[in-house]
Amino acid sequence: MGPALGPVSVSTYFDLASITKPFVAMAALTLVRDGAAKLDVEAQELLSDTRGSAAARASLRRLLRHT
C-alpha cells in the first residue's frame, strides 16, 4: 500500500489490522475471565478454521503474545 492518492471517499481503503488487536485481546480475555475459554487451550479448539494450519496447535496465550 502506498500513500493516499486523493480525497477520502466511500470506497477508500483503511488498513485496520493493528488497530483491532487490542479489541480481539480484550474479547479473548473476557472469555477467559468468564470461564468460556482457557489461555492454554489450542487455537483449533476455539477456532475450527485454524485446523490444519500452522496456528492450530498454538495456545491462546501464545497467540495473544504474538510469539
N, C-alpha and C positions, 0 to 999 in steps of 0.2 A: 504494500500500500504506500502510496506517495502522499504528498501534501494535497490539501483540498484544492480543487481547480476552479471552483466557483462558489456562488452563494449556496447556503443550505436550503434544501428542498425536501419534499415529502419522500423522495427516493434516495436521499443522502445516506450513505452507509457509515455507521459509527461502530468501531471495534470496542465491544464492552467486555471482552473476556476477563481482563484483570479486575474490572470493577465488580464483577459478580462473585469473585472468590470469597469475600467476607460474608456475603449473604448465604452462599452454599454452606460455608463452615458453620455459620450460626444455625442454619436449619438442621444440619447433621448433629451438632452438639445438643440441640433441643431434643432431637430424637433419643440421643444417649441419655440425657437428663431424665426424660420421661419413661425410660426403660424400653423403648421401641427398637433400639439398636445398641450395639456394643462397639467400643473403639477397636477391639481386636478381632472383629469378625471380618472375613474376607469379602472383598467387594462383590464377588459373584453371588454371594448370599443375599445381598441387598439390591443389586442391580443386575438383573438377568442378562441385559445387553452386553455385559462385560465377559460373560462366559467364553472361554477360548481365546481371550485377548491377553496381552502382556499384563494388564492390570487386574486380571481375575483373582489372583491369589494375594494381591496386596491388601493389607488391612485398611480399614477406615482411618485408623490413626496415621498410618504411613501416607495415605493419600492426602490427608489434611496437612501433613508436614511437608508435602512435596519432596519426599526423599525416595 
